[in-house]
Structure formats: C-alpha cells, structure tokens
Amino acid sequence: MSRFASGSRRRSLHGSHQVEKRLSLDIEAVRSCFPALEGKARGKPLVYLDNGATTQKPLCVIEAIRRLYHEGYGNVHRGVHDLSERTTQQFENARVQIAAFLNARDAREIVFVRGATEAINLVAHSYVEPRLEEGDAVLVTEMEHHSNIVPWQLVCERKGAELLVVPVRENGELDADSFRSALSDRVKFCSIAHVSNVLGTVNPIKHLVALCHEAGIPVLVDGAQAAPRMRVDVQEIGADFYAISGHKMYGPTGIGVLYGKYERLAEMIPYQGGGDMITEVRWSGSKFQAPPHRFEAGTPNIAGAIGLAAAVEYLESLGMDAVESHERDVVEYGAKLLRGMPRVRLIGDPLERAGAISFVIEGVHPHDAAALLDAEGIAVRAGHHCAQPLMERYGVPATVRASVGLYNTRSEMDALAHGLRRVLEVFP
C-alpha cells in the first residue's frame, strides 16, 4: 500500500484553494456540537474564555477517536493484515486532508509531531543548527511564545550565534522599521508568530515572509493561534515552514503538524531515530526514509492524527471565513467593553486582533481576578502566558487573558464584564 493513500479530500492539493465562503455561523448549532459547553463550573453555567490555552472538542472529533478504538485498529506502515492496512489508510488520509486544509502542494509536506513546540524544535535541530556558524544570528520578535524563543536560545548557545529580537510597539504591533533593519547578512533564519498568543496581534505575515526572502532568509511561522481562527494558505504566505497545534484547533492533545516546503524537508537531517523513519539498519550505519516519515520515528499518535483530521473537516464545514468573522466580532465587542471599564487597562491594543484580549486591573493581581471570575463560572487565564519577555516589555508580571473560540458569544463577553465589575467591588 502507498503511504499516501488518496482518500477523499475537500479540495485538490494543487487547486486554487477556492472554498465556498460562508458569512456567518449558526452559533446555537455550533454550541450544540460541544458537549463540554453544557457543563457547569463552580455550579454556574460555564463561560469558557481560555481558548488560547486549549479548545473544547466537538462531537465529531470525540466520535472519530472512539470509532477508531471501538472498531479495532492496527499499527501503521507495519502490517499486511486488514486492521493495519485500514488504519494506515485512515492515518495517511488524515495527512492528505490536513495538507488540503493548509493548501500545501503535496501531502509529503506534512509532518506529524506532538504539537507546535515540537515542530519548532524539529526545525531548529534539523534545519537551522547544521547551517548556523559562529557569529551568525537568528531573528525572532518580542511577542513570541517561549516555544519560539527557547529552542533558538539553545541553538544559538551551542553554535556561538546571536538571537536578535525585533521590538513590539506600545499598541502591540510589530515595529516594522526595526524588522526591516534587522535583515542583515548575519541573519540566517527568522521565526515569527502569525498571531500573538498574548496580545492577539495579527502580524502581516505574507509581507514579513517576503521581506525575509528578499534578503535570502528562510522563515518559520508559528501558526498555533492562527490556524483555528482564519484561513491559512501556506502557498500564499510563502513561508518555508509553518507550525500548528492540534489541541488549539479543536483537535486532540499530543498532535500537531509541521508544514515544510518539500525541498526544505529533503535537506534536513533526522530529528529522532527509531522504527519507521529508516529504510535499512546495519551495524555499519542506517539509511533513512524520505520526508515526512524521516521525521516520524516510532509509532505515531494515530488517534491524534485522525482526530485532528476530524477537527479540520469540522472547521471546513463551518467555513474559515465565517469562523474568522464571528470571532473578530466577539473579540472586538469584548475589547470595547473592557476599554470602557474603570481601572481596566488593555495590554496592547492592535488594529488587527484575533482571539485574545490581555488586560490588567489597577490594584488587583491577575490571579485574584481570575479566581474571582472562576467563582462566577468564567474560565480565563492569568499569568505570563509563556511570554515572560513580553510581560517585561510592558512592565507587568502577569495579565488576565480572555481568549475566544468559534463557539463564544457576545453574551459571554457581557458575562465577563459583569464578572469584572464584581472583581472591582471586592477590590475597591
């Protein structure tokens, strides 16, 4: 059996990436697909506003995983028996479907990993480090998640290179002039978030990638916060690599994807060794598979890949334009409410925002605010959000972050504002 089973797909990998646009979501129908939203928190109706950390799962994802285990499955790429062949077909069909979702040229450009963090580490280890020399530099921005900082710190330390950081302006947008001026001959790689997990800033990613390529610099885009919220076309963006996280886009935990242009993946050394990433093992040495299997050592997260494909199919059934429009409406409505509240200060207020609103309250620690909101059934995140350098830039130890998903509503933002008024009463 071919490792790239054809399967059905929602659009051609080589097509024009044209998908019927839907203008709005049937929000009640959407919410009915998420059983967790029917639950309670502290005895109150759940208002889940921590989607930047992880998302709730639709019934179709839960059912896809249940069906795999209930109907019997085998290991992939290893057996000639029926269960193994059927499971391999499902697994590789998932790869094809995710490639189509991202508009990759070929399913071979999709590498299954544990999450966006592993995707970035894979590129750092297998592509960047072998090409980095003493005195070279890697470029990131001040708004990056730790997962897009620490791997580059480690690589630069080992190679005697420098990690350069593009600053963020007070409103949460990238300093475009500083970005351009940083693109020197020393910079051998750039890694940048598509959407900030703290500020919600949507970077002009196609433009930034083009600037890097004009300077001969390959680019990785951290798309963990973008892929659940907007249409991502990797060919249009043009990045050499694009990382996504399954659990942030309504799929299971422990699964993610590294998209890489095939010519880039083909240049990369193996990341981990083990079964399935080899073609031959001898005491004299081993020979390795072509991408993507070269980077998928051992038994993969089969259920995770199939569950992620179900999540992708669900998102496509809604229409990513409708998802983006709905979320933008809810998050901007929420930001407007918070701007009008006494003692509440937004941290960053970019013109283009997706998903997240971060704020502080004068005289109230973010953890106290989050605990009081939790007592009202409202789930938000308090802390540094795995972005301590960004917190330092704004002079705060932590913020409260409300992050929306496709199932959130304006009424839930009203509930957040009501909860914050309660916080202000407790801390006058």
C-alpha positions as CSV (number, residue, x, y, z in Angstrom):
1,M,0.0,0.0,0.0
2,S,1.2,3.5,-0.8
3,R,2.0,5.6,2.3
4,F,-0.1,8.4,0.7
5,A,-3.5,6.8,0.4
6,S,-5.5,9.1,-1.9
7,G,-8.7,9.1,0.1
8,S,-11.4,11.7,-0.4
9,R,-10.4,15.3,0.1
10,R,-12.3,18.6,0.3
11,R,-10.2,20.3,-2.3
12,S,-7.3,19.5,-4.5
13,L,-3.8,20.0,-3.1
14,H,-2.9,21.6,-6.4
15,G,-6.1,23.6,-6.9
16,S,-6.7,27.3,-6.4
17,H,-7.7,26.9,-2.7
18,Q,-11.2,28.2,-3.5
19,V,-13.7,27.3,-0.9
20,E,-17.3,28.5,-0.7
21,K,-17.4,31.4,1.7
22,R,-19.9,31.5,4.4
23,L,-20.7,34.8,6.0
24,S,-21.9,33.8,9.4
25,L,-22.2,30.9,11.9
26,D,-25.3,29.3,13.3
27,I,-23.9,29.8,16.8
28,E,-26.6,27.7,18.5
29,A,-25.9,24.8,16.2
30,V,-22.2,25.2,16.7
31,R,-22.5,25.2,20.5
32,S,-24.7,22.1,20.4
33,C,-21.7,20.2,18.9
34,F,-19.6,20.8,22.0
35,P,-20.8,18.8,25.0
36,A,-18.4,20.4,27.4
37,L,-20.2,23.8,27.0
38,E,-23.3,22.3,28.5
39,G,-21.5,21.8,31.8
40,K,-21.1,23.8,34.9
41,A,-18.1,25.5,36.6
42,R,-18.4,26.2,40.3
43,G,-22.1,25.5,40.0
44,K,-22.5,28.2,37.4
45,P,-23.0,28.0,33.6
46,L,-19.6,27.6,32.0
47,V,-18.2,30.6,30.2
48,Y,-15.1,29.2,28.6
49,L,-12.7,32.0,27.6
50,D,-9.3,30.2,27.7
51,N,-9.2,29.0,24.1
52,G,-5.7,30.4,23.6
53,A,-4.6,27.6,26.0
54,T,-6.7,24.8,24.6
55,T,-10.1,24.4,23.0
56,Q,-13.1,22.2,23.8
57,K,-13.7,19.3,21.4
58,P,-16.7,18.8,19.1
59,L,-18.6,15.6,19.0
60,C,-17.2,14.7,15.6
61,V,-13.6,14.6,17.0
62,I,-14.7,12.6,20.0
63,E,-16.5,10.2,17.8
64,A,-13.7,9.8,15.3
65,I,-11.3,8.7,18.2
66,R,-13.9,6.5,19.8
67,R,-14.7,4.8,16.5
68,L,-11.0,4.1,15.8
69,Y,-10.6,2.3,19.1
70,H,-14.0,0.7,19.2
71,E,-13.9,-0.8,15.7
72,G,-10.3,-2.1,16.1
73,Y,-7.1,-0.7,14.8
74,G,-3.6,-1.8,14.0
75,N,-0.2,-0.1,13.8
76,V,0.5,1.9,10.7
77,H,3.0,1.2,7.9
78,R,3.9,-2.2,9.5
79,G,1.4,-4.9,8.7
80,V,-0.3,-6.6,5.8
81,H,-3.4,-7.6,7.9
82,D,-6.7,-5.8,7.4
83,L,-6.6,-3.8,10.6
84,S,-3.2,-2.4,9.9
85,E,-4.0,-1.5,6.3
86,R,-7.2,0.2,7.2
87,T,-5.6,2.2,10.0
88,T,-2.7,3.2,7.7
89,Q,-5.2,4.4,5.1
90,Q,-7.0,6.5,7.7
91,F,-3.7,7.9,9.1
92,E,-2.4,8.9,5.6
93,N,-5.8,10.2,4.6
94,A,-5.6,12.5,7.6
95,R,-2.3,13.8,6.3
96,V,-3.8,14.4,2.9
97,Q,-6.8,16.2,4.5
98,I,-4.6,18.5,6.6
99,A,-2.4,19.2,3.6
100,A,-5.5,20.4,1.7
101,F,-6.7,22.5,4.7
102,L,-3.3,24.4,4.6
103,N,-3.2,24.3,0.8
104,A,0.2,22.5,0.8
105,R,1.4,21.4,-2.6
106,D,1.7,17.8,-1.5
107,A,0.9,15.6,1.5
108,R,4.6,14.9,1.8
109,E,5.0,18.4,3.1
110,I,3.0,17.5,6.3
111,V,5.0,16.1,9.2
112,F,3.0,14.8,12.2
113,V,4.6,16.0,15.5
114,R,3.4,16.3,19.2
115,G,2.5,20.0,18.8
116,A,3.7,23.3,17.5
117,T,6.5,23.2,20.2
118,E,8.0,20.0,18.7
119,A,7.6,21.4,15.2
120,I,9.7,24.4,16.1
121,N,12.3,22.3,17.9
122,L,12.5,19.9,14.9
123,V,13.3,22.8,12.5
124,A,15.8,24.3,15.0
125,H,17.6,21.0,15.3
126,S,17.4,19.5,11.8
127,Y,17.4,22.5,9.5
128,V,18.9,25.6,11.3
129,E,21.6,24.2,13.6
130,P,23.6,22.4,10.9
131,R,23.7,25.7,8.9
132,L,24.5,28.1,11.7
133,E,28.0,29.2,12.3
134,E,29.7,31.3,15.0
135,G,28.7,35.0,14.6
136,D,25.5,34.2,12.7
137,A,22.1,35.3,14.0
138,V,18.5,34.0,14.3
139,L,15.7,36.6,14.3
140,V,12.6,36.5,16.4
141,T,10.2,39.1,17.8
142,E,9.4,40.4,21.3
143,M,5.9,38.9,21.1
144,E,6.9,35.2,20.8
145,H,5.8,32.3,23.0
146,H,8.5,30.6,24.9
147,S,8.3,27.7,22.4
148,N,9.5,30.1,19.8
149,I,12.3,31.6,22.0
150,V,13.9,28.8,23.9
151,P,14.8,26.4,21.0
152,W,16.6,29.3,19.3
153,Q,18.4,30.3,22.5
154,L,19.7,26.7,22.8
155,V,20.8,26.5,19.2
156,C,22.5,29.9,19.3
157,E,24.3,29.0,22.5
158,R,25.6,25.7,21.0
159,K,26.8,27.4,17.8
160,G,28.1,30.7,19.2
161,A,25.3,32.6,17.3
162,E,23.2,35.5,18.4
163,L,19.4,35.7,19.0
164,L,18.2,39.0,17.6
165,V,14.8,40.4,18.8
166,V,12.5,42.8,16.9
167,P,10.7,45.0,19.4
168,V,6.9,45.4,19.8
169,R,5.3,48.9,19.8
170,E,3.1,50.0,22.7
171,N,-0.1,49.1,20.9
172,G,1.1,45.5,20.5
173,E,2.1,45.7,16.8
174,L,5.5,44.8,15.5
175,D,7.9,47.6,14.9
176,A,8.1,47.3,11.1
177,D,11.1,49.6,10.6
178,S,13.1,47.6,13.2
179,F,12.2,44.4,11.4
180,R,13.4,45.6,8.1
181,S,16.7,47.0,9.5
182,A,17.4,43.7,11.3
183,L,17.5,41.7,8.0
184,S,21.3,41.7,7.6
185,D,23.6,39.2,6.1
186,R,24.2,37.8,9.6
187,V,20.6,36.6,9.9
188,K,20.4,33.0,8.7
189,F,16.8,32.3,9.9
190,C,13.7,34.0,11.1
191,S,10.9,32.5,13.3
192,I,7.8,34.6,13.9
193,A,4.3,34.2,15.3
194,H,1.4,34.6,12.8
195,V,-0.9,35.7,15.8
196,S,0.3,36.6,19.3
197,N,-1.0,34.3,22.0
198,V,-1.0,37.2,24.5
199,L,-1.9,40.3,22.5
200,G,-4.0,38.8,19.7
201,T,-1.9,40.8,17.2
202,V,-2.2,39.5,13.7
203,N,1.1,40.1,12.0
204,P,1.3,41.0,8.3
205,I,2.9,37.6,7.8
206,K,2.9,37.4,4.0
207,H,4.7,40.8,3.8
208,L,7.2,39.8,6.5
209,V,8.0,36.5,4.8
210,A,8.5,38.3,1.5
211,L,10.9,40.7,3.2
212,C,12.9,37.8,4.6
213,H,13.1,36.0,1.3
214,E,14.3,39.2,-0.5
215,A,17.2,39.1,2.0
216,G,17.7,35.4,1.4
217,I,16.5,34.4,4.9
218,P,14.3,31.2,5.3
219,V,11.3,31.6,7.6
220,L,9.2,29.6,10.1
221,V,5.8,30.8,11.1
222,D,4.3,29.8,14.4
223,G,0.7,29.4,13.4
224,A,-0.7,27.8,16.6
225,Q,-3.0,30.8,17.3
226,A,-3.8,31.5,13.6
227,A,-4.9,28.1,12.2
228,P,-8.0,27.8,14.4
229,R,-9.2,31.4,13.6
230,M,-8.5,32.2,10.0
231,R,-7.8,30.7,6.6
232,V,-4.2,29.7,6.3
233,D,-2.8,29.2,2.8
234,V,0.8,28.2,3.1
235,Q,1.5,28.7,-0.6
236,E,0.1,32.3,-0.4
237,I,2.0,33.0,2.8
238,G,5.2,31.6,1.3
239,A,6.9,30.6,4.5
240,D,9.4,27.7,4.4
241,F,7.8,26.2,7.5
242,Y,4.5,26.6,9.3
243,A,3.7,25.0,12.7
244,I,0.3,24.2,14.1
245,S,-1.1,22.7,17.3
246,G,-4.0,20.2,17.2
247,H,-5.5,20.9,20.6
248,K,-5.7,24.6,19.9
249,M,-7.9,24.0,16.9
250,Y,-10.5,21.7,18.4
251,G,-8.4,18.5,17.9
252,P,-6.8,16.2,20.4
253,T,-3.8,16.9,22.6
254,G,-0.4,15.5,21.7
255,I,-0.7,16.1,18.0
256,G,0.5,18.9,15.8
257,V,1.8,19.5,12.3
258,L,4.9,20.9,10.8
259,Y,4.4,22.0,7.2
260,G,7.6,22.4,5.3
261,K,8.3,23.1,1.7
262,Y,9.4,19.7,0.4
263,E,12.8,20.9,-0.8
264,R,13.5,22.2,2.7
265,L,12.4,19.0,4.4
266,A,14.6,17.0,2.0
267,E,17.6,18.9,3.2
268,M,17.0,18.2,6.8
269,I,18.8,15.6,9.0
270,P,16.8,13.2,11.1
271,Y,15.5,14.6,14.4
272,Q,15.0,11.3,16.3
273,G,15.9,7.7,15.5
274,G,13.8,4.6,15.6
275,G,11.3,2.5,13.7
276,D,9.6,3.6,10.6
277,M,12.0,6.5,9.9
278,I,14.5,4.1,8.3
279,T,14.7,2.1,5.2
280,E,17.6,-0.1,6.3
281,V,19.6,-0.6,9.5
282,R,23.0,-2.2,9.6
283,W,25.8,-2.1,12.2
284,S,27.7,-0.2,9.6
285,G,25.0,2.5,9.5
286,S,21.4,3.3,8.7
287,K,19.5,4.7,5.7
288,F,16.6,6.9,6.2
289,Q,13.1,7.4,4.7
290,A,12.3,10.4,2.6
291,P,10.2,13.1,4.2
292,P,7.9,13.3,6.0
293,H,8.4,9.8,7.5
294,R,12.1,10.6,8.1
295,F,10.9,12.8,11.0
296,E,8.3,10.4,12.5
297,A,10.3,7.9,14.4
298,G,8.3,5.2,16.3
299,T,4.6,4.6,16.5
300,P,2.9,7.9,15.8
301,N,-0.1,9.4,17.5
302,I,-2.5,7.6,15.2
303,A,-5.7,8.6,17.1
304,G,-4.4,12.2,17.4
305,A,-3.9,12.5,13.6
306,I,-7.3,11.0,12.8
307,G,-8.9,13.3,15.5
308,L,-7.1,16.3,14.1
309,A,-8.4,15.5,10.6
310,A,-11.9,15.3,12.0
311,A,-11.4,18.8,13.6
312,V,-10.2,20.1,10.2
313,E,-13.2,18.7,8.4
314,Y,-15.4,20.3,11.0
315,L,-13.8,23.7,10.6
316,E,-14.1,23.5,6.8
317,S,-17.8,22.6,7.1
318,L,-18.3,25.9,9.0
319,G,-16.1,27.9,6.6
320,M,-13.0,29.6,7.9
321,D,-14.2,33.0,6.7
322,A,-17.3,32.6,8.8
323,V,-15.2,31.5,11.8
324,E,-12.9,34.5,11.4
325,S,-15.7,36.9,11.0
326,H,-17.6,35.6,14.1
327,E,-14.5,35.5,16.3
328,R,-13.5,39.0,15.3
329,D,-16.9,40.3,16.1
330,V,-16.9,38.7,19.6
331,V,-13.3,39.7,20.5
332,E,-13.8,43.3,19.3
333,Y,-17.0,43.6,21.2
334,G,-15.2,42.3,24.3
335,A,-12.3,44.7,23.9
336,K,-14.8,47.6,23.6
337,L,-16.5,46.6,26.8
338,L,-13.1,46.4,28.7
339,R,-11.9,49.7,27.3
340,G,-14.9,51.4,29.0
341,M,-14.4,49.9,32.4
342,P,-12.7,51.8,35.2
343,R,-9.2,50.7,36.3
344,V,-9.0,48.1,33.5
345,R,-6.1,48.6,31.1
346,L,-5.6,46.6,27.9
347,I,-2.1,45.4,27.3
348,G,-1.6,46.1,23.6
349,D,-4.5,47.1,21.5
350,P,-3.6,46.3,17.9
351,L,-5.6,47.3,14.9
352,E,-5.7,43.7,13.6
353,R,-6.6,41.4,16.5
354,A,-7.6,37.7,16.6
355,G,-8.5,35.6,19.6
356,A,-7.0,37.2,22.6
357,I,-7.5,40.2,24.9
358,S,-5.0,40.7,27.7
359,F,-5.5,43.3,30.4
360,V,-4.6,44.3,34.0
361,I,-6.7,45.8,36.7
362,E,-5.4,48.6,38.9
363,G,-5.0,47.3,42.4
364,V,-5.8,43.7,41.6
365,H,-3.4,40.9,41.0
366,P,-4.3,39.0,37.8
367,H,-4.5,35.7,39.7
368,D,-7.0,37.2,42.2
369,A,-9.1,38.5,39.3
370,A,-9.0,35.1,37.6
371,A,-10.0,33.3,40.8
372,L,-13.0,35.6,41.3
373,L,-14.1,35.2,37.7
374,D,-13.8,31.4,38.2
375,A,-16.2,31.6,41.1
376,E,-18.7,33.1,38.6
377,G,-18.1,30.2,36.2
378,I,-15.8,32.2,33.9
379,A,-12.6,30.5,32.8
380,V,-9.8,32.9,31.8
381,R,-6.0,32.6,32.0
382,A,-3.9,34.6,34.5
383,G,-0.1,34.6,34.3
384,H,2.7,35.4,31.9
385,H,1.2,33.1,29.2
386,C,4.6,31.6,28.3
387,A,5.7,35.0,27.2
388,Q,7.8,36.4,30.0
389,P,9.9,38.7,27.8
390,L,6.7,40.3,26.5
391,M,5.5,40.9,30.1
392,E,8.8,42.6,30.9
393,R,8.4,44.8,27.8
394,Y,5.0,46.1,29.2
395,G,6.3,46.3,32.8
396,V,3.9,43.8,34.3
397,P,4.5,40.4,35.9
398,A,1.3,38.9,34.5
399,T,-2.0,39.7,32.8
400,V,-5.5,38.4,32.7
401,R,-6.2,36.9,29.2
402,A,-9.7,36.2,27.7
403,S,-9.3,34.3,24.5
404,V,-12.3,33.4,22.3
405,G,-13.2,30.4,20.2
406,L,-15.7,29.9,17.5
407,Y,-18.4,28.9,20.0
408,N,-18.1,32.1,22.1
409,T,-20.7,34.8,22.0
410,R,-21.2,38.5,22.8
411,S,-23.4,37.5,25.7
412,E,-20.4,35.7,27.2
413,M,-18.4,38.9,26.9
414,D,-21.2,40.6,28.8
415,A,-20.8,37.9,31.4
416,L,-17.0,38.7,31.6
417,A,-17.7,42.4,32.0
418,H,-20.3,41.6,34.8
419,G,-17.7,39.4,36.5
420,L,-15.1,42.1,36.3
421,R,-17.5,44.5,38.0
422,R,-17.7,42.0,40.8
423,V,-13.9,42.0,41.0
424,L,-13.9,45.8,41.3
425,E,-16.4,45.6,44.1
426,V,-14.2,43.1,46.0
427,F,-11.1,45.2,45.5
428,P,-12.4,48.8,45.7
